[in-house]
Amino acid sequence: VSLALHLTSALIVFRLVQGLTDSPWGALAAAAVFALHPVQVESVAWISAVNDPLAGLCVLSGLDSFRRWRDAGSAGRPLAAAACLALGLLAKESALALVPLALALDLARRTARPFHRAYLPFAAVLLAWWALRVAVFGGIYGGFDQVSSHLFVPLARQLTLRVELLGGALQLLAWPAKLNLFREVRPEIPSSDPALVRAWVALGLLALGVAGAMWTRRRGLLLALLVLPAALAPALISFDSIGRFPLSERYLYVAVLAPALALGYLASGPAVHLPRPVL
């Protein structure tokens, strides 16, 4: 089942990138990276992580549906994308990443208008989902106040932990040489800790890449760079709900779309700039 979900997700990535670049070779390269990236092993091979490819398939399908809605002229409302969000949320809370991913797509292609028609269906799904959670957990917080593992980290460490998570994810996606099923949170680390320093450097390179892509108007590269923080946004906002091992490969399932898009964009040729759809 996990393998079938993963292969279907790879096909969705192929269709998404082909629609963005109009290049079958770029789409094939992106799908291959997504399917074969080493960090995907944990999500596909570990039965306890089956909800990651399940939610990931919904997120990727929703993003591709949203892209096709934009390409068709943004008429009506992206109801299919909203339905994918609803199904993804039934699988795992990480499906919330579909909303920032859609925003990243709009930002890279400069197609945010009409904003209300694009994102009101997402808002309606989130409101209904939250109401269900309130009914189940019996509280206005919808169960998010019930953390699975108390980390007891001070405020400063909460900031550096987010840096460590995002920077560490970028490193794993770029060079997955040290895969580890369990990376336990360290409640306190010095500012000179090598892992934290590497994370800061990785984030600095990411920021420079985003700035460079915006300056040179390489929208494909910009989208690829924005996918990583967008895909990890739910975990970065509420990392204490994940548990003692927030930096795990299974949480990077959708984030692998970032290097996949980057390689797909490069394989499509320098002339591809993700042109805006005609609205």
N, C-alpha and C positions, 0 to 999 in steps of 0.2 A: 504493500500500500504506500509506504513512504517513497519507494523508488518510483512508483507510478505518479505520485504527486510531484516529485522532483522533476521527472522528465516532462511532465505537462507544464510545469513552471518554466523550464528551459525553452519550450516551444512558445510560450507567451512572451518571453524575453526576445526571442527571434522576431516575433511579429511586432513587438513594441519598437525595437531598434530599426527594423526595416521601415516601419512607418515614419520614424523620426529622420532617418538618413537616406531613404530610398536606395539603399545599398544592400543587396543580399549577402555580399561577402562580409560587410561590416556586421550585419545581423548574425551571420553564422559564427563569426569570431566572438561576438558578445555572448551568444547562447552557449558556445563551447566553454568560455571562461566561467559563466554562471554554473554550468552543469558540473564542471570538473575541478573547480577551485577546492583546494584541500580543506578549507574551513567548513565546507558543506558536509564532510563525512559525518560529523557528530549529529547533525540534524537528520540525515538520511539513514544512518546505520544504527542509531540508538532509538529503540522503540519508545522510550519515555519522552523523546523529543518530536514525536510525530505531529504534534500540534504546530510546530514551527513551519514545516513545509505546507501544512494544511492552511494555516493563516497566511503564509507567504504566497501561496497560489492565489488566494483571494485578493491580497494586496496588489500583486502584479497584474492580475486580470482587471482589477479596478483602475489601476493606473493606465493600462492600455486602453480600456474603455473610455476613460476620461480624455486620453490623447485623441482617440477617434472622434469623440464628440466635439472637441476643439477643431479638428481638421474638417469636420462636416459643417462648420460655420457657427458653432455654439448656439444652435437653435434649440428652443425648448430647455429641458433640464437633463443633466447627466444621471438619469435614474438608474441605469445599469451599473455605473460606478458606485452609486450609493448602495445598491443592493449587494455589491461585492464587499463593501465596507461592513454592512450588517452581518453577512455570513462570516467574514473574517473575525469580527468581534466575538461571535459565538465560538470561534475556535481558540482565540487567544487575544489578550488585551493589546499585544504588540501590533495588531492590525490597525491601531490608531495611526500608525505611520503613514497610512494612505493619504491622510489629509495634508501633512507637510510635504509629502512627495508630490502631490498635485500642485501645491503652491510652488515647489521648486521647479516643476515643469513650466508653470505659467511664468515664473520669474525669468527662467532661462530663455523662453521664447517670447517674452513680453506680450502675453495674451491673457492678462488677468481680467479683462472686461468681457462680458458683464459679470462682475464679481458675485452679486447676490444670486443670480441664476446658477452659477457654478457651484457655490458652496452652501446654499440653503438646504439642498437635499442631504448633504453630509451632516449639517447641523441637526436636521430632523432625526436622522438615524442615531446620532450621538445622544440626543435628548431621550429618545425612546429606550436606548440601551442603558442610559443612566437610570431611568425610571425603573427598569427591570432589576437593576442591581440594588437600588434602594429597597425595592419590594423583597428581594431575596435576603439581603443582609440586615434589613430593618434599621437602617441609618442613612442620614443624608449624604454621608461620604461614600456610600455604595460599596463598602468593604475595603476601600483603599487605605483606611486607617488601621486595618488589621494586617500588619506586616508579617511576612513569613519568618523573618529572622532579624532580631534587633542588632544593628551593627554598632551602636554606641560610639559614633564618630562625632567629633566636635565640628563646629560650623566651618572652620577653615579647611578641615579635612574633607568635608562634603564638597567643597569647591574643587580641591585637588583630585578627589576621587573621580569627579566628572571629567576632569582633564585627563586623568589616567585611563578612564574608560574609552573616551573618544580617541585620544592619541594612541592607545594600545590597539583599538580596533583598526585604525588606519595602518598601523604597523603590521598587524596580522593579515590584512588584505593585501598589502604591498609585498610582504615577505613572510609567508606562513611557514617558517622553519621550525618554530617551537610551539607545537600544538599541545594543549593540556586540557584535560577534561574538567579539572577543578582548579580555579585560580581564586583562592580565598582572599577576601578583603582584609587589608592590613589597617587596623584602626588608626595607627599613627605612623608616619614616615617623615624623615627629614626632607627639607626642600632640595637637598643635594642628592636625593635617592636617584640612582641611574634610570630606573623605570619611569620616574616622574620627569626627569630631564629629557629622556627620549620622547615622552609624550608631548612635552612643551615644544620640542623641535618639530615633531610631526604636525602639531597644530599650526605652528608658524609656517611650515611649508604649505599646508592646506590653505591658510589665509592668503599667502602669496600667490598660490595657484588660482584661487577665486578672483583675486584682484587682477592678475594677469589676464585671465579669461575674459573678465568684464572689459578690461582696457582694450584688448584686441578683438573683442566682440566674437569670440569663439564660443558660441552658445552651447554647442555639443559638449565641449570640455567643461564649461560652466555647470551644465546640468549634471555631469558625472561627478563633479566635486561637491555639488550641493546634495546629492543623493545620500552620502554617508551620514551627515548630521541629521538629515530628515528621517532616514530609516531608523536611526537610533534615538530619535527624540523621545519616545515614550520611556525608554530605559533611563535616559539622562535626566528626565524630569522627576521620575519616581524610582530611583535605583534601589531604595530601601524596600520596595515591594518585590524585588526580584529574589532576594535571599543573600546568602553568604558568597555566592559565586557570580557576580554580575557580569564579569568579563569572560564569557563563555562563547565558544564558536557558534552554538546554536542560536544565539541572539543576533548573529551577523547574517542570518540567512538572506534576508532581503537586501542588506547592505552590500552583499556581493555584487549587486547590480551596479555599484559605483565603478569598480575596475572593469566590469563587463562593458558598461557604456563607454568608458574611456578607450578601451581597446577597439570596440566597435566603431567609435568615432574616428580613431586613427586609421583603422583598416579601410574606412570608407573614402579616404583621400582628403587632402587639405582643403578641397573646395567645399566640403560639406559644412554648413554653418547652421543647421537646424532652422531652415526658413520658417517664418511665422505663417500660420494658416491664414487663408483669406477669410475675413469675418464679414 
